[in-house]
Amino acid sequence: MTWQEQTARIERQQAEVRAFVAEQRKLKADWNHRSRDMAFAPWQFAIGGMIAGAALFAAGMALVRLLSH
């Protein structure tokens, strides 16, 4: 194998390694983003439930007010 062929082979391997590392970093960043969002999931559900309950309460009060007049 000539020096140029060896250099080309090494450069191809380095490019593959760089692509692999970039993919791993992307997956790690995605995992970090998802795990950070998972911590807030129960609170999102609770706050959504409170908002829905308040909306239903307000609709019920409006209905009572309309029926009482």
C-alpha positions in Angstrom: 0.0 0.0 0.0 1.4 3.4 -0.9 1.7 6.3 1.3 -1.1 8.1 -0.5 -3.5 5.2 -0.2 -2.7 4.9 3.5 -3.3 8.6 4.0 -6.6 8.4 2.1 -7.7 5.3 4.2 -6.8 7.1 7.5 -8.7 10.3 6.4 -11.8 8.2 5.5 -11.6 6.5 8.9 -11.3 9.8 10.7 -14.3 11.2 8.8 -16.3 8.1 9.9 -15.3 8.6 13.5 -16.2 12.3 13.3 -19.6 11.5 11.9 -20.1 8.8 14.6 -19.1 11.3 17.4 -21.4 14.0 15.9 -24.3 11.5 15.9 -23.6 10.5 19.5 -23.6 14.1 20.6 -26.9 14.7 18.8 -28.4 11.7 20.5 -27.1 12.8 23.9 -28.5 16.3 23.5 -31.9 14.9 22.5 -31.8 12.6 25.5 -31.0 15.5 27.8 -33.8 17.5 26.3 -36.3 14.7 26.8 -35.2 13.9 30.3 -35.5 17.6 31.3 -39.1 17.6 29.8 -40.0 14.4 31.6 -39.5 16.2 35.0 -42.2 18.7 34.1 -44.7 16.3 32.7 -46.6 15.7 36.0 -46.9 19.4 36.6 -48.2 20.1 33.1 -50.9 17.5 33.7 -51.8 19.0 37.0 -51.9 22.6 35.8 -53.9 21.5 32.7 -56.4 19.8 35.0 -56.8 22.9 37.1 -57.4 25.1 34.1 -59.9 22.6 32.7 -61.7 22.5 36.1 -61.8 26.3 36.3 -63.2 26.5 32.8 -65.9 24.0 33.6 -66.7 25.8 36.8 -67.0 29.1 35.0 -69.2 27.6 32.3 -71.4 26.1 35.0 -71.7 29.4 36.8 -72.6 31.2 33.5 -75.3 28.6 32.8 -76.7 29.0 36.3 -76.8 32.7 35.9 -78.5 32.5 32.5 -81.1 30.1 33.9 -81.8 32.2 37.0 -82.8 35.3 35.0 
